[in-house]
């Protein structure tokens, strides 16, 4: 391996990729389903556009809020765990050394080598070594609430804009079919892209997202049709 070689692993994209894919997928599916349900209830074109716009704004804000609260809670838990670990290192350094060496023994190292590794890592960064190998907290997995919230909000809005744009441009008589086709196609592309970037099966990602999205849109359409039938 050359001295300047740096490996890039799929897991390094996990944080932002999860938020971006979840936001875009939810934006497309929820807005398309909302529009299909309202269209099936025989609402006019202006009503559809208002519904889609309201769904975009409300959904983006909801995604941002939910993601921020969720990831903030994770960050608080991580911070509390690190403070507790720091206190334990100050009060019982040798006990923490034995604990870290024991972790490496369980991973397959001999006891002398495990002690040597634990000693070297703790001399370099004791808290970092325990955070990574005892608590499972690393730079890749560290919670970033603001980043997750902004990513989710922006990706939701971009996803929701697709069915809304279709509704704006397509004649009202064709809007249901156009929304269904464009939604499933865009979700298939999104699912395949996310799977490829994440190093997973592209086919599995495409099938998974299109199946459940079609189910959601179908349920919304049925509810809208029933509403139109019984209210008419």
N, CA and C atoms as a LAMMPS dump frame, in Angstrom:
ITEM: TIMESTEP
0
ITEM: NUMBER OF ATOMS
696
ITEM: BOX BOUNDS ff ff ff
-5.0000000000000000e+02 5.0000000000000000e+02
-5.0000000000000000e+02 5.0000000000000000e+02
-5.0000000000000000e+02 5.0000000000000000e+02
ITEM: ATOMS id mol type element x y z
1 1 1 N 0.85 -1.196 0
2 1 2 C 0 0 0
3 1 3 C 0.884 1.243 0
4 2 1 N 0.623 2.206 -0.87
5 2 2 C 1.434 3.408 -0.952
6 2 3 C 1.251 4.27 0.28
7 3 1 N 2.273 5.099 0.562
8 3 2 C 2.24 5.909 1.777
9 3 3 C 1.088 6.899 1.772
10 4 1 N 0.72 7.404 0.591
11 4 2 C -0.329 8.415 0.518
12 4 3 C -1.723 7.844 0.33
13 5 1 N -1.864 6.522 0.38
14 5 2 C -3.161 5.908 0.126
15 5 3 C -4.115 6.141 1.293
16 6 1 N -5.317 6.576 0.978
17 6 2 C -6.359 6.773 1.991
18 6 3 C -7.597 6.022 1.55
19 7 1 N -8.054 5.106 2.389
20 7 2 C -9.231 4.313 2.038
21 7 3 C -10.5 5.099 2.324
22 8 1 N -11.477 4.97 1.416
23 8 2 C -12.785 5.597 1.616
24 8 3 C -13.819 4.495 1.764
25 9 1 N -14.456 4.429 2.909
26 9 2 C -15.427 3.381 3.18
27 9 3 C -16.849 3.942 3.121
28 10 1 N -17.786 3.09 2.753
29 10 2 C -19.183 3.514 2.616
30 10 3 C -19.758 4.005 3.936
31 11 1 N -19.292 3.412 5.053
32 11 2 C -19.856 3.777 6.345
33 11 3 C -19.589 5.232 6.686
34 12 1 N -18.56 5.829 6.073
35 12 2 C -18.249 7.227 6.357
36 12 3 C -19.338 8.169 5.864
37 13 1 N -20.186 7.678 4.961
38 13 2 C -21.295 8.496 4.451
39 13 3 C -22.583 8.269 5.241
40 14 1 N -22.555 7.411 6.245
41 14 2 C -23.787 6.937 6.869
42 14 3 C -24.644 8.058 7.443
43 15 1 N -24.005 9.028 8.158
44 15 2 C -24.795 10.061 8.825
45 15 3 C -25.575 10.934 7.876
46 16 1 N -24.868 11.625 6.973
47 16 2 C -25.562 12.538 6.07
48 16 3 C -26.398 11.79 5.041
49 17 1 N -25.947 10.589 4.642
50 17 2 C -26.704 9.831 3.641
51 17 3 C -28.052 9.404 4.196
52 18 1 N -28.058 8.961 5.442
53 18 2 C -29.315 8.54 6.059
54 18 3 C -30.313 9.69 6.104
55 19 1 N -29.86 10.861 6.57
56 19 2 C -30.752 12.01 6.681
57 19 3 C -31.231 12.48 5.315
58 20 1 N -30.317 12.513 4.334
59 20 2 C -30.679 12.995 2.999
60 20 3 C -31.661 12.065 2.311
61 21 1 N -31.38 10.765 2.356
62 21 2 C -32.268 9.794 1.697
63 21 3 C -33.622 9.748 2.383
64 22 1 N -33.617 9.733 3.707
65 22 2 C -34.875 9.709 4.449
66 22 3 C -35.711 10.939 4.135
67 23 1 N -35.067 12.106 4.097
68 23 2 C -35.8 13.333 3.826
69 23 3 C -36.375 13.377 2.423
70 24 1 N -35.544 13.051 1.425
71 24 2 C -36.022 13.085 0.042
72 24 3 C -37.102 12.045 -0.199
73 25 1 N -36.899 10.852 0.307
74 25 2 C -37.89 9.788 0.143
75 25 3 C -39.216 10.168 0.786
76 26 1 N -39.142 10.682 1.996
77 26 2 C -40.36 11.074 2.702
78 26 3 C -41.042 12.238 1.999
79 27 1 N -40.237 13.175 1.47
80 27 2 C -40.82 14.309 0.758
81 27 3 C -41.585 13.874 -0.475
82 28 1 N -41.003 12.96 -1.248
83 28 2 C -41.674 12.478 -2.456
84 28 3 C -42.918 11.679 -2.109
85 29 1 N -42.747 10.7 -1.218
86 29 2 C -43.855 9.779 -0.909
87 29 3 C -45.019 10.49 -0.229
88 30 1 N -44.72 11.264 0.817
89 30 2 C -45.804 11.886 1.574
90 30 3 C -46.548 12.927 0.75
91 31 1 N -45.813 13.728 -0.009
92 31 2 C -46.471 14.757 -0.823
93 31 3 C -47.248 14.131 -1.976
94 32 1 N -46.662 13.133 -2.634
95 32 2 C -47.367 12.449 -3.72
96 32 3 C -48.618 11.753 -3.202
97 33 1 N -48.51 11.096 -2.052
98 33 2 C -49.668 10.413 -1.472
99 33 3 C -50.75 11.409 -1.083
100 34 1 N -50.326 12.534 -0.515
101 34 2 C -51.279 13.58 -0.144
102 34 3 C -52.01 14.119 -1.367
103 35 1 N -51.254 14.385 -2.427
104 35 2 C -51.855 14.901 -3.656
105 35 3 C -52.781 13.878 -4.304
106 36 1 N -52.387 12.61 -4.283
107 36 2 C -53.227 11.569 -4.874
108 36 3 C -54.534 11.41 -4.104
109 37 1 N -54.435 11.461 -2.782
110 37 2 C -55.65 11.338 -1.979
111 37 3 C -56.615 12.483 -2.232
112 38 1 N -56.068 13.696 -2.312
113 38 2 C -56.918 14.866 -2.557
114 38 3 C -57.446 14.863 -3.987
115 39 1 N -56.602 14.452 -4.952
116 39 2 C -57.047 14.386 -6.344
117 39 3 C -58.141 13.346 -6.518
118 40 1 N -58.007 12.218 -5.821
119 40 2 C -59.032 11.172 -5.9
120 40 3 C -60.344 11.628 -5.288
121 41 1 N -60.267 12.604 -4.381
122 41 2 C -61.483 13.169 -3.79
123 41 3 C -62.103 14.237 -4.679
124 42 1 N -61.541 14.392 -5.904
125 42 2 C -62.073 15.282 -6.934
126 42 3 C -61.975 16.759 -6.549
127 43 1 N -60.842 17.116 -5.954
128 43 2 C -60.557 18.514 -5.633
129 43 3 C -59.978 19.181 -6.869
130 44 1 N -60.24 20.462 -7.068
131 44 2 C -59.769 21.192 -8.232
132 44 3 C -58.263 21.398 -8.25
133 45 1 N -57.772 21.913 -9.39
134 45 2 C -56.341 22.064 -9.589
135 45 3 C -55.711 23.033 -8.591
136 46 1 N -56.353 24.151 -8.327
137 46 2 C -55.811 25.121 -7.371
138 46 3 C -55.762 24.536 -5.967
139 47 1 N -56.763 23.731 -5.629
140 47 2 C -56.779 23.072 -4.327
141 47 3 C -55.64 22.076 -4.19
142 48 1 N -55.325 21.379 -5.296
143 48 2 C -54.207 20.442 -5.294
144 48 3 C -52.886 21.163 -5.058
145 49 1 N -52.691 22.277 -5.753
146 49 2 C -51.451 23.03 -5.607
147 49 3 C -51.294 23.564 -4.185
148 50 1 N -52.379 24.071 -3.607
149 50 2 C -52.327 24.57 -2.241
150 50 3 C -52.013 23.442 -1.27
151 51 1 N -52.62 22.282 -1.493
152 51 2 C -52.366 21.114 -0.647
153 51 3 C -50.903 20.694 -0.723
154 52 1 N -50.373 20.636 -1.944
155 52 2 C -48.985 20.227 -2.113
156 52 3 C -48.009 21.201 -1.486
157 53 1 N -48.255 22.497 -1.647
158 53 2 C -47.376 23.514 -1.076
159 53 3 C -47.407 23.459 0.449
160 54 1 N -48.605 23.315 1.005
161 54 2 C -48.722 23.214 2.459
162 54 3 C -48.017 21.961 2.971
163 55 1 N -48.15 20.867 2.227
164 55 2 C -47.478 19.635 2.621
165 55 3 C -45.969 19.766 2.574
166 56 1 N -45.457 20.49 1.57
167 56 2 C -44.009 20.698 1.451
168 56 3 C -43.473 21.475 2.651
169 57 1 N -44.102 22.6 2.958
170 57 2 C -43.618 23.451 4.049
171 57 3 C -43.747 22.746 5.399
172 58 1 N -44.929 22.179 5.651
173 58 2 C -45.153 21.518 6.939
174 58 3 C -44.245 20.302 7.098
175 59 1 N -44.084 19.548 6.022
176 59 2 C -43.246 18.361 6.099
177 59 3 C -41.784 18.684 6.322
178 60 1 N -41.283 19.7 5.631
179 60 2 C -39.874 20.084 5.802
180 60 3 C -39.602 20.546 7.227
181 61 1 N -40.499 21.347 7.777
182 61 2 C -40.325 21.815 9.145
183 61 3 C -40.432 20.668 10.14
184 62 1 N -41.363 19.761 9.876
185 62 2 C -41.537 18.609 10.759
186 62 3 C -40.309 17.706 10.747
187 63 1 N -39.766 17.467 9.55
188 63 2 C -38.567 16.637 9.434
189 63 3 C -37.392 17.277 10.159
190 64 1 N -37.216 18.58 9.969
191 64 2 C -36.109 19.279 10.615
192 64 3 C -36.238 19.216 12.135
193 65 1 N -37.44 19.477 12.63
194 65 2 C -37.667 19.466 14.073
195 65 3 C -37.448 18.077 14.662
196 66 1 N -38.049 17.08 14.028
197 66 2 C -37.919 15.719 14.522
198 66 3 C -36.486 15.225 14.509
199 67 1 N -35.782 15.515 13.408
200 67 2 C -34.393 15.069 13.299
201 67 3 C -33.513 15.79 14.316
202 68 1 N -33.747 17.09 14.498
203 68 2 C -32.942 17.854 15.449
204 68 3 C -33.145 17.348 16.877
205 69 1 N -34.393 17.116 17.25
206 69 2 C -34.684 16.636 18.608
207 69 3 C -34.09 15.248 18.82
208 70 1 N -34.268 14.379 17.826
209 70 2 C -33.765 13.009 17.946
210 70 3 C -32.246 12.96 18.057
211 71 1 N -31.569 13.67 17.161
212 71 2 C -30.108 13.634 17.155
213 71 3 C -29.546 14.407 18.346
214 72 1 N -30.25 15.447 18.785
215 72 2 C -29.813 16.174 19.98
216 72 3 C -29.857 15.271 21.208
217 73 1 N -30.885 14.448 21.292
218 73 2 C -30.98 13.496 22.403
219 73 3 C -29.819 12.518 22.362
220 74 1 N -29.474 12.057 21.165
221 74 2 C -28.331 11.168 21.01
222 74 3 C -27.038 11.871 21.43
223 75 1 N -26.896 13.146 21.029
224 75 2 C -25.703 13.914 21.39
225 75 3 C -25.609 14.103 22.904
226 76 1 N -26.752 14.335 23.552
227 76 2 C -26.759 14.502 25.008
228 76 3 C -26.323 13.214 25.701
229 77 1 N -26.8 12.087 25.185
230 77 2 C -26.429 10.793 25.761
231 77 3 C -24.929 10.55 25.596
232 78 1 N -24.404 10.857 24.408
233 78 2 C -22.973 10.684 24.161
234 78 3 C -22.142 11.573 25.073
235 79 1 N -22.576 12.828 25.238
236 79 2 C -21.841 13.763 26.088
237 79 3 C -21.819 13.293 27.537
238 80 1 N -22.975 12.801 28.022
239 80 2 C -23.044 12.308 29.394
240 80 3 C -22.149 11.085 29.582
241 81 1 N -22.13 10.205 28.582
242 81 2 C -21.287 9.013 28.667
243 81 3 C -19.807 9.376 28.676
244 82 1 N -19.425 10.375 27.878
245 82 2 C -18.025 10.803 27.839
246 82 3 C -17.609 11.457 29.156
247 83 1 N -18.496 12.239 29.752
248 83 2 C -18.198 12.85 31.046
249 83 3 C -18.009 11.786 32.12
250 84 1 N -18.877 10.774 32.087
251 84 2 C -18.769 9.683 33.049
252 84 3 C -17.465 8.912 32.853
253 85 1 N -17.095 8.677 31.601
254 85 2 C -15.852 7.966 31.296
255 85 3 C -14.638 8.792 31.737
256 86 1 N -14.7 10.101 31.533
257 86 2 C -13.61 10.987 31.964
258 86 3 C -13.442 10.943 33.48
259 87 1 N -14.545 10.922 34.198
260 87 2 C -14.492 10.834 35.661
261 87 3 C -13.879 9.506 36.106
262 88 1 N -14.272 8.421 35.435
263 88 2 C -13.739 7.11 35.793
264 88 3 C -12.234 7.022 35.523
265 89 1 N -11.771 7.668 34.467
266 89 2 C -10.34 7.671 34.156
267 89 3 C -9.554 8.426 35.219
268 90 1 N -10.142 9.498 35.726
269 90 2 C -9.453 10.276 36.767
270 90 3 C -9.426 9.524 38.098
271 91 1 N -10.488 8.788 38.395
272 91 2 C -10.601 8.121 39.686
273 91 3 C -9.946 6.739 39.698
274 92 1 N -9.945 6.05 38.578
275 92 2 C -9.419 4.674 38.547
276 92 3 C -8.779 4.408 37.188
277 93 1 N -7.649 5.041 36.95
278 93 2 C -6.968 4.917 35.657
279 93 3 C -6.552 3.471 35.38
280 94 1 N -6.007 2.804 36.382
281 94 2 C -5.526 1.434 36.188
282 94 3 C -6.683 0.463 35.951
283 95 1 N -7.798 0.726 36.616
284 95 2 C -8.971 -0.116 36.385
285 95 3 C -9.493 0.04 34.956
286 96 1 N -9.463 1.273 34.468
287 96 2 C -9.89 1.528 33.095
288 96 3 C -8.912 0.925 32.091
289 97 1 N -7.627 0.908 32.468
290 97 2 C -6.623 0.265 31.618
291 97 3 C -6.917 -1.23 31.494
292 98 1 N -7.197 -1.872 32.62
293 98 2 C -7.512 -3.302 32.585
294 98 3 C -8.783 -3.578 31.783
295 99 1 N -9.753 -2.674 31.913
296 99 2 C -11.001 -2.843 31.171
297 99 3 C -10.758 -2.76 29.659
298 100 1 N -9.955 -1.794 29.239
299 100 2 C -9.67 -1.639 27.815
300 100 3 C -8.862 -2.826 27.289
301 101 1 N -7.878 -3.273 28.061
302 101 2 C -7.1 -4.447 27.661
303 101 3 C -8.009 -5.668 27.535
304 102 1 N -8.967 -5.79 28.456
305 102 2 C -9.908 -6.91 28.399
306 102 3 C -10.756 -6.888 27.134
307 103 1 N -11.108 -5.696 26.681
308 103 2 C -11.875 -5.569 25.433
309 103 3 C -11.067 -6.102 24.26
310 104 1 N -9.771 -5.778 24.233
311 104 2 C -8.921 -6.233 23.13
312 104 3 C -8.677 -7.734 23.197
313 105 1 N -8.632 -8.285 24.404
314 105 2 C -8.499 -9.737 24.549
315 105 3 C -9.728 -10.437 23.971
316 106 1 N -10.912 -9.888 24.236
317 106 2 C -12.147 -10.471 23.705
318 106 3 C -12.2 -10.391 22.18
319 107 1 N -11.461 -9.444 21.614
320 107 2 C -11.425 -9.291 20.164
321 107 3 C -10.369 -10.173 19.5
322 108 1 N -9.609 -10.904 20.32
323 108 2 C -8.683 -11.87 19.742
324 108 3 C -7.221 -11.65 20.021
325 109 1 N -6.846 -10.569 20.723
326 109 2 C -5.445 -10.336 21.03
327 109 3 C -5.016 -11.152 22.247
328 110 1 N -3.757 -11.511 22.274
329 110 2 C -3.219 -12.135 23.474
330 110 3 C -3.158 -11.089 24.577
331 111 1 N -3.122 -11.542 25.837
332 111 2 C -3.133 -10.596 26.955
333 111 3 C -1.933 -9.656 26.942
334 112 1 N -0.715 -10.151 26.691
335 112 2 C 0.425 -9.214 26.648
336 112 3 C 0.278 -8.16 25.545
337 113 1 N -0.177 -8.607 24.363
338 113 2 C -0.343 -7.654 23.267
339 113 3 C -1.486 -6.679 23.56
340 114 1 N -2.584 -7.174 24.157
341 114 2 C -3.717 -6.32 24.499
342 114 3 C -3.294 -5.231 25.482
343 115 1 N -2.455 -5.599 26.46
344 115 2 C -1.962 -4.613 27.42
345 115 3 C -1.062 -3.584 26.742
346 116 1 N -0.246 -4.056 25.804
347 116 2 C 0.653 -3.145 25.09
348 116 3 C -0.134 -2.147 24.253
349 117 1 N -1.18 -2.633 23.553
350 117 2 C -2.021 -1.766 22.735
351 117 3 C -2.778 -0.77 23.609
352 118 1 N -3.373 -1.265 24.699
353 118 2 C -4.129 -0.393 25.599
354 118 3 C -3.231 0.683 26.195
355 119 1 N -2.016 0.296 26.568
356 119 2 C -1.082 1.26 27.15
357 119 3 C -0.712 2.351 26.145
358 120 1 N -0.444 1.952 24.898
359 120 2 C -0.068 2.924 23.874
360 120 3 C -1.222 3.864 23.548
361 121 1 N -2.42 3.311 23.396
362 121 2 C -3.57 4.139 23.035
363 121 3 C -3.957 5.087 24.163
364 122 1 N -3.89 4.614 25.406
365 122 2 C -4.257 5.476 26.522
366 122 3 C -3.211 6.545 26.772
367 123 1 N -1.972 6.249 26.445
368 123 2 C -0.939 7.275 26.566
369 123 3 C -1.145 8.378 25.538
370 124 1 N -1.677 7.992 24.387
371 124 2 C -1.927 8.973 23.325
372 124 3 C -3.212 9.754 23.573
373 125 1 N -4.309 9.043 23.864
374 125 2 C -5.618 9.678 24.085
375 125 3 C -6.503 8.689 24.826
376 126 1 N -6.448 8.731 26.133
377 126 2 C -7.158 7.754 26.952
378 126 3 C -8.673 7.836 26.745
379 127 1 N -9.207 9.057 26.792
380 127 2 C -10.653 9.21 26.641
381 127 3 C -11.096 8.789 25.243
382 128 1 N -10.326 9.156 24.22
383 128 2 C -10.673 8.78 22.858
384 128 3 C -10.67 7.277 22.669
385 129 1 N -9.69 6.589 23.282
386 129 2 C -9.621 5.139 23.165
387 129 3 C -10.827 4.476 23.797
388 130 1 N -11.223 4.936 24.974
389 130 2 C -12.386 4.352 25.654
390 130 3 C -13.692 4.723 24.946
391 131 1 N -13.757 5.954 24.435
392 131 2 C -14.963 6.364 23.712
393 131 3 C -15.179 5.469 22.496
394 132 1 N -14.108 5.2 21.791
395 132 2 C -14.201 4.421 20.554
396 132 3 C -14.438 2.935 20.826
397 133 1 N -13.634 2.35 21.732
398 133 2 C -13.641 0.898 21.876
399 133 3 C -14.544 0.389 22.993
400 134 1 N -14.872 1.238 23.96
401 134 2 C -15.779 0.824 25.03
402 134 3 C -17.198 1.323 24.796
403 135 1 N -17.321 2.593 24.389
404 135 2 C -18.644 3.202 24.223
405 135 3 C -19.161 3.155 22.787
406 136 1 N -18.276 2.927 21.83
407 136 2 C -18.693 2.883 20.426
408 136 3 C -18.931 4.249 19.824
409 137 1 N -18.315 5.281 20.393
410 137 2 C -18.45 6.646 19.882
411 137 3 C -17.197 7.005 19.09
412 138 1 N -17.373 7.352 17.831
413 138 2 C -16.244 7.741 16.996
414 138 3 C -16.606 8.978 16.197
415 139 1 N -15.668 9.482 15.426
416 139 2 C -15.911 10.667 14.604
417 139 3 C -17.007 10.413 13.585
418 140 1 N -17.077 9.181 13.072
419 140 2 C -18.077 8.846 12.059
420 140 3 C -19.475 8.818 12.65
421 141 1 N -19.6 8.267 13.873
422 141 2 C -20.924 8.066 14.466
423 141 3 C -21.371 9.223 15.344
424 142 1 N -20.521 10.206 15.596
425 142 2 C -20.879 11.312 16.478
426 142 3 C -22.121 12.042 15.975
427 143 1 N -23.059 12.284 16.894
428 143 2 C -24.305 12.946 16.526
429 143 3 C -24.064 14.415 16.192
430 144 1 N -24.657 14.881 15.076
431 144 2 C -24.556 16.291 14.664
432 144 3 C -25.978 16.799 14.395
433 145 1 N -26.654 17.322 15.41
434 145 2 C -28.081 17.677 15.299
435 145 3 C -28.391 18.69 14.202
436 146 1 N -27.631 19.788 14.144
437 146 2 C -27.93 20.843 13.175
438 146 3 C -27.728 20.344 11.746
439 147 1 N -26.662 19.601 11.524
440 147 2 C -26.41 19.058 10.195
441 147 3 C -27.54 18.125 9.771
442 148 1 N -27.969 17.267 10.686
443 148 2 C -29.04 16.322 10.369
444 148 3 C -30.355 17.046 10.088
445 149 1 N -30.648 18.091 10.882
446 149 2 C -31.897 18.834 10.708
447 149 3 C -31.925 19.563 9.365
448 150 1 N -30.845 20.262 9.032
449 150 2 C -30.789 21 7.765
450 150 3 C -30.84 20.053 6.573
451 151 1 N -30.111 18.939 6.667
452 151 2 C -30.109 17.964 5.583
453 151 3 C -31.496 17.395 5.357
454 152 1 N -32.186 17.047 6.447
455 152 2 C -33.517 16.474 6.336
456 152 3 C -34.517 17.474 5.75
457 153 1 N -34.464 18.725 6.222
458 153 2 C -35.399 19.743 5.751
459 153 3 C -35.199 20.033 4.266
460 154 1 N -33.959 20.222 3.862
461 154 2 C -33.669 20.545 2.457
462 154 3 C -33.998 19.38 1.537
463 155 1 N -33.625 18.174 1.952
464 155 2 C -33.897 17.015 1.102
465 155 3 C -35.393 16.725 1.021
466 156 1 N -36.133 16.953 2.115
467 156 2 C -37.589 16.774 2.075
468 156 3 C -38.202 17.764 1.096
469 157 1 N -37.774 19.024 1.183
470 157 2 C -38.337 20.048 0.299
471 157 3 C -38.042 19.738 -1.167
472 158 1 N -36.846 19.271 -1.446
473 158 2 C -36.494 18.913 -2.82
474 158 3 C -37.327 17.737 -3.302
475 159 1 N -37.495 16.746 -2.429
476 159 2 C -38.316 15.597 -2.8
477 159 3 C -39.77 15.973 -3.015
478 160 1 N -40.306 16.795 -2.117
479 160 2 C -41.711 17.2 -2.215
480 160 3 C -41.966 18.08 -3.432
481 161 1 N -40.922 18.778 -3.895
482 161 2 C -41.091 19.665 -5.051
483 161 3 C -41.412 18.891 -6.326
484 162 1 N -40.984 17.635 -6.401
485 162 2 C -41.211 16.851 -7.616
486 162 3 C -42.7 16.623 -7.904
487 163 1 N -43.471 15.994 -7.007
488 163 2 C -44.901 15.815 -7.294
489 163 3 C -45.653 17.149 -7.398
490 164 1 N -45.174 18.153 -6.659
491 164 2 C -45.816 19.463 -6.75
492 164 3 C -45.588 20.081 -8.125
493 165 1 N -44.394 19.918 -8.656
494 165 2 C -44.086 20.436 -9.992
495 165 3 C -44.879 19.694 -11.059
496 166 1 N -45.018 18.38 -10.898
497 166 2 C -45.822 17.593 -11.837
498 166 3 C -47.267 18.07 -11.825
499 167 1 N -47.783 18.327 -10.638
500 167 2 C -49.15 18.821 -10.51
501 167 3 C -49.33 20.169 -11.193
502 168 1 N -48.31 21.015 -11.104
503 168 2 C -48.371 22.341 -11.703
504 168 3 C -48.349 22.279 -13.227
505 169 1 N -47.558 21.372 -13.797
506 169 2 C -47.334 21.361 -15.237
507 169 3 C -48.281 20.456 -16.021
508 170 1 N -48.781 19.398 -15.396
509 170 2 C -49.596 18.414 -16.121
510 170 3 C -51.068 18.83 -16.088
511 171 1 N -51.793 18.633 -17.189
512 171 2 C -53.234 18.91 -17.184
513 171 3 C -53.952 18.13 -16.083
514 172 1 N -54.973 18.747 -15.522
515 172 2 C -55.641 18.171 -14.357
516 172 3 C -56.188 16.767 -14.635
517 173 1 N -56.615 16.508 -15.83
518 173 2 C -57.195 15.198 -16.155
519 173 3 C -56.16 14.077 -16.089
520 174 1 N -54.9 14.404 -16.25
521 174 2 C -53.845 13.387 -16.257
522 174 3 C -53.011 13.383 -14.98
523 175 1 N -53.375 14.209 -14.019
524 175 2 C -52.485 14.458 -12.892
525 175 3 C -52.239 13.212 -12.039
526 176 1 N -53.256 12.375 -11.84
527 176 2 C -53.088 11.198 -10.987
528 176 3 C -52.063 10.235 -11.591
529 177 1 N -52.246 9.908 -12.859
530 177 2 C -51.303 9.003 -13.507
531 177 3 C -49.901 9.578 -13.576
532 178 1 N -49.794 10.88 -13.834
533 178 2 C -48.488 11.519 -13.93
534 178 3 C -47.77 11.505 -12.585
535 179 1 N -48.501 11.737 -11.514
536 179 2 C -47.892 11.716 -10.183
537 179 3 C -47.397 10.316 -9.841
538 180 1 N -48.208 9.313 -10.126
539 180 2 C -47.824 7.925 -9.815
540 180 3 C -46.558 7.528 -10.564
541 181 1 N -46.542 7.761 -11.872
542 181 2 C -45.403 7.348 -12.697
543 181 3 C -44.134 8.099 -12.299
544 182 1 N -44.225 9.421 -12.181
545 182 2 C -43.032 10.219 -11.849
546 182 3 C -42.515 9.899 -10.451
547 183 1 N -43.438 9.628 -9.527
548 183 2 C -43.033 9.314 -8.16
549 183 3 C -42.294 7.989 -8.088
550 184 1 N -42.861 6.957 -8.695
551 184 2 C -42.229 5.642 -8.646
552 184 3 C -40.88 5.651 -9.369
553 185 1 N -40.809 6.368 -10.484
554 185 2 C -39.556 6.439 -11.228
555 185 3 C -38.475 7.169 -10.415
556 186 1 N -38.837 8.285 -9.833
557 186 2 C -37.857 9.05 -9.056
558 186 3 C -37.429 8.298 -7.8
559 187 1 N -38.363 7.589 -7.189
560 187 2 C -38.02 6.816 -5.997
561 187 3 C -37.113 5.638 -6.337
562 188 1 N -37.353 5.025 -7.491
563 188 2 C -36.484 3.929 -7.926
564 188 3 C -35.055 4.428 -8.136
565 189 1 N -34.931 5.604 -8.757
566 189 2 C -33.6 6.186 -8.97
567 189 3 C -32.951 6.536 -7.638
568 190 1 N -33.725 7.141 -6.749
569 190 2 C -33.205 7.531 -5.445
570 190 3 C -32.774 6.312 -4.629
571 191 1 N -33.629 5.284 -4.629
572 191 2 C -33.297 4.075 -3.877
573 191 3 C -32.063 3.384 -4.416
574 192 1 N -31.937 3.332 -5.748
575 192 2 C -30.761 2.721 -6.355
576 192 3 C -29.496 3.509 -6.077
577 193 1 N -29.595 4.843 -6.141
578 193 2 C -28.442 5.706 -5.877
579 193 3 C -27.983 5.592 -4.433
580 194 1 N -28.94 5.587 -3.511
581 194 2 C -28.598 5.47 -2.092
582 194 3 C -27.935 4.132 -1.803
583 195 1 N -28.46 3.074 -2.414
584 195 2 C -27.879 1.75 -2.208
585 195 3 C -26.466 1.684 -2.768
586 196 1 N -26.261 2.292 -3.919
587 196 2 C -24.935 2.268 -4.546
588 196 3 C -23.913 3.046 -3.718
589 197 1 N -24.304 4.237 -3.265
590 197 2 C -23.402 5.042 -2.444
591 197 3 C -23.109 4.343 -1.122
592 198 1 N -24.128 3.687 -0.569
593 198 2 C -23.95 2.992 0.704
594 198 3 C -23.316 1.627 0.577
595 199 1 N -23.055 1.175 -0.654
596 199 2 C -22.408 -0.11 -0.864
597 199 3 C -23.332 -1.295 -0.727
598 200 1 N -24.656 -1.083 -0.809
599 200 2 C -25.627 -2.167 -0.681
600 200 3 C -26.125 -2.595 -2.065
601 201 1 N -27.041 -3.564 -2.075
602 201 2 C -27.601 -4.062 -3.328
603 201 3 C -28.51 -3.017 -3.954
604 202 1 N -28.232 -2.645 -5.199
605 202 2 C -29.034 -1.639 -5.892
606 202 3 C -30.444 -2.154 -6.135
607 203 1 N -30.56 -3.408 -6.602
608 203 2 C -31.875 -3.979 -6.885
609 203 3 C -32.741 -4.034 -5.636
610 204 1 N -32.152 -4.449 -4.538
611 204 2 C -32.9 -4.526 -3.282
612 204 3 C -33.377 -3.139 -2.857
613 205 1 N -32.516 -2.135 -3.006
614 205 2 C -32.902 -0.781 -2.637
615 205 3 C -34.043 -0.251 -3.484
616 206 1 N -34.002 -0.542 -4.791
617 206 2 C -35.054 -0.086 -5.705
618 206 3 C -36.38 -0.755 -5.378
619 207 1 N -36.363 -2.077 -5.229
620 207 2 C -37.598 -2.832 -4.964
621 207 3 C -38.217 -2.412 -3.644
622 208 1 N -37.39 -2.259 -2.636
623 208 2 C -37.889 -1.922 -1.303
624 208 3 C -38.616 -0.58 -1.297
625 209 1 N -37.987 0.437 -1.878
626 209 2 C -38.578 1.768 -1.81
627 209 3 C -39.801 1.9 -2.708
628 210 1 N -39.792 1.278 -3.882
629 210 2 C -40.94 1.396 -4.784
630 210 3 C -42.149 0.616 -4.277
631 211 1 N -41.915 -0.55 -3.674
632 211 2 C -43.036 -1.351 -3.174
633 211 3 C -43.801 -0.606 -2.083
634 212 1 N -43.09 -0.161 -1.064
635 212 2 C -43.759 0.487 0.06
636 212 3 C -44.33 1.85 -0.328
637 213 1 N -43.707 2.522 -1.259
638 213 2 C -44.229 3.806 -1.715
639 213 3 C -45.502 3.624 -2.516
640 214 1 N -45.53 2.601 -3.37
641 214 2 C -46.744 2.301 -4.138
642 214 3 C -47.889 1.941 -3.196
643 215 1 N -47.576 1.227 -2.133
644 215 2 C -48.591 0.86 -1.146
645 215 3 C -49.153 2.101 -0.463
646 216 1 N -48.269 3.034 -0.104
647 216 2 C -48.713 4.265 0.556
648 216 3 C -49.589 5.109 -0.361
649 217 1 N -49.183 5.238 -1.632
650 217 2 C -49.979 6.026 -2.568
651 217 3 C -51.316 5.365 -2.857
652 218 1 N -51.303 4.033 -2.953
653 218 2 C -52.552 3.316 -3.194
654 218 3 C -53.547 3.505 -2.06
655 219 1 N -53.056 3.439 -0.824
656 219 2 C -53.933 3.629 0.336
657 219 3 C -54.525 5.036 0.353
658 220 1 N -53.701 6.032 0.035
659 220 2 C -54.188 7.419 0.01
660 220 3 C -55.222 7.616 -1.08
661 221 1 N -54.972 7.023 -2.239
662 221 2 C -55.929 7.136 -3.336
663 221 3 C -57.268 6.499 -3.001
664 222 1 N -57.237 5.357 -2.334
665 222 2 C -58.479 4.662 -1.95
666 222 3 C -59.27 5.507 -0.958
667 223 1 N -58.572 6.071 0.005
668 223 2 C -59.253 6.913 0.998
669 223 3 C -59.892 8.124 0.334
670 224 1 N -59.167 8.76 -0.589
671 224 2 C -59.73 9.904 -1.309
672 224 3 C -60.934 9.529 -2.138
673 225 1 N -60.885 8.379 -2.79
674 225 2 C -62.015 7.915 -3.606
675 225 3 C -63.24 7.628 -2.754
676 226 1 N -63.004 7.001 -1.597
677 226 2 C -64.115 6.702 -0.704
678 226 3 C -64.752 7.985 -0.178
679 227 1 N -63.927 8.965 0.123
680 227 2 C -64.444 10.25 0.599
681 227 3 C -65.307 10.899 -0.467
682 228 1 N -64.826 10.871 -1.714
683 228 2 C -65.605 11.467 -2.807
684 228 3 C -66.913 10.729 -3.003
685 229 1 N -66.857 9.397 -2.862
686 229 2 C -68.065 8.597 -3.084
687 229 3 C -69.132 8.878 -2.036
688 230 1 N -68.739 8.868 -0.767
689 230 2 C -69.724 9.011 0.296
690 230 3 C -70.14 10.47 0.516
691 231 1 N -69.27 11.405 0.178
692 231 2 C -69.63 12.8 0.346
693 231 3 C -70.467 13.294 -0.838
694 232 1 N -70.321 12.587 -1.978
695 232 2 C -71.097 12.983 -3.149
696 232 3 C -72.479 12.423 -3.07
